[in-house]
Structure formats: structure tokens, C-alpha cells
Amino acid sequence: MPKTDINNKPYALLSQVKVGDILIADEGFISNDENGKDIHCIRPNRKCKVKYSNGLYVRCAHGRHYLEGQLDFEDNNSLVGFYPT
């Protein structure tokens, strides 16, 4: 059973994601540029195609956003911040 967001919408499960799948980012991902300014790494509601290179990832403003970094600590399967299509 996947974890859900505050609106009870289920997140994608790593065990069910494969190369070529499309995931949808939630409110998006923010990181900092070289000057410390907040920028969108992945824009809100962006459709992201899953790719593979030393792990599953989606493209972001910095290159690759690896999905393992989104794993929920409790179930180690839910990709917090990404929804299935």
C-alpha cells in the first residue's frame, strides 16, 4: 500500500516503476543555484519520463534526479513527491 499525500493521493511505488514510465511531480522540487537562490529543480505537476543510468531517475534542472532519494523511510517503496500516471 503506497503512502499518500495530505490529500490522500497515493504516491508512485518504486517497485512498480520502470524505464519509460511517466511520473507526475507534486508541488515540484526546489533547490539552490550557485548563488544560493531558490530555483525549481522540477516544476510543479511536471510529467517526468523515467530513465536509467546507475539507477532510475528523471531529468531535472541539474541533470538527473534519482528516485531512490524520494523513498519514504517507513515503507522504503513509496516515492514521496511523485505520482503514477
WOHUGI-V757834 format. One record per residue. N is the residue number from 1. RES is the residue in one letter. PSI is psi as a letter, one per 20 degrees, with the letter a starting at -180 (999 if undefined). D_LAST is the distance of its C-alpha to the last C-alpha in Angstrom with 2 decimals. Layout:
n=N res=RES psi=PSI d_last=D_LAST
n=N res=RES psi=PSI d_last=D_LAST
This chain:
n=1 res=M psi=p d_last=16.50
n=2 res=P psi=q d_last=14.20
n=3 res=K psi=r d_last=15.71
n=4 res=T psi=r d_last=14.67
n=5 res=D psi=a d_last=15.36
n=6 res=I psi=i d_last=18.37
n=7 res=N psi=j d_last=16.63
n=8 res=N psi=k d_last=15.64
n=9 res=K psi=p d_last=11.85
n=10 res=P psi=q d_last=10.89
n=11 res=Y psi=r d_last=10.19
n=12 res=A psi=q d_last=8.65
n=13 res=L psi=p d_last=11.62
n=14 res=L psi=h d_last=13.51
n=15 res=S psi=i d_last=14.96
n=16 res=Q psi=i d_last=11.81
n=17 res=V psi=p d_last=10.67
n=18 res=K psi=r d_last=12.54
n=19 res=V psi=p d_last=13.75
n=20 res=G psi=i d_last=11.88
n=21 res=D psi=q d_last=8.28
n=22 res=I psi=p d_last=6.29
n=23 res=L psi=q d_last=5.97
n=24 res=I psi=p d_last=6.81
n=25 res=A psi=q d_last=10.43
n=26 res=D psi=d d_last=12.03
n=27 res=E psi=j d_last=15.56
n=28 res=G psi=r d_last=15.83
n=29 res=F psi=p d_last=18.30
n=30 res=I psi=p d_last=21.98
n=31 res=S psi=a d_last=24.65
n=32 res=N psi=q d_last=28.20
n=33 res=D psi=a d_last=29.77
n=34 res=E psi=i d_last=33.15
n=35 res=N psi=j d_last=34.96
n=36 res=G psi=j d_last=33.08
n=37 res=K psi=p d_last=31.29
n=38 res=D psi=p d_last=27.77
n=39 res=I psi=q d_last=25.19
n=40 res=H psi=o d_last=21.43
n=41 res=C psi=g d_last=20.31
n=42 res=I psi=p d_last=16.70
n=43 res=R psi=q d_last=16.47
n=44 res=P psi=p d_last=14.74
n=45 res=N psi=j d_last=11.25
n=46 res=R psi=p d_last=11.38
n=47 res=K psi=p d_last=8.73
n=48 res=C psi=p d_last=10.10
n=49 res=K psi=p d_last=10.74
n=50 res=V psi=p d_last=11.93
n=51 res=K psi=r d_last=15.63
n=52 res=Y psi=p d_last=18.58
n=53 res=S psi=o d_last=22.06
n=54 res=N psi=k d_last=23.72
n=55 res=G psi=q d_last=20.38
n=56 res=L psi=p d_last=16.65
n=57 res=Y psi=r d_last=16.07
n=58 res=V psi=q d_last=14.42
n=59 res=R psi=q d_last=16.88
n=60 res=C psi=r d_last=18.45
n=61 res=A psi=h d_last=21.70
n=62 res=H psi=j d_last=23.70
n=63 res=G psi=e d_last=22.33
n=64 res=R psi=p d_last=20.14
n=65 res=H psi=o d_last=18.27
n=66 res=Y psi=p d_last=18.33
n=67 res=L psi=h d_last=15.76
n=68 res=E psi=h d_last=18.71
n=69 res=G psi=i d_last=19.89
n=70 res=Q psi=j d_last=17.07
n=71 res=L psi=p d_last=17.94
n=72 res=D psi=p d_last=19.15
n=73 res=F psi=h d_last=22.89
n=74 res=E psi=g d_last=23.21
n=75 res=D psi=i d_last=20.77
n=76 res=N psi=k d_last=20.32
n=77 res=N psi=h d_last=16.81
n=78 res=S psi=p d_last=14.50
n=79 res=L psi=n d_last=13.23
n=80 res=V psi=p d_last=14.53
n=81 res=G psi=i d_last=13.15
n=82 res=F psi=p d_last=9.61
n=83 res=Y psi=q d_last=6.56
n=84 res=P psi=r d_last=3.81
n=85 res=T psi=999 d_last=0.00
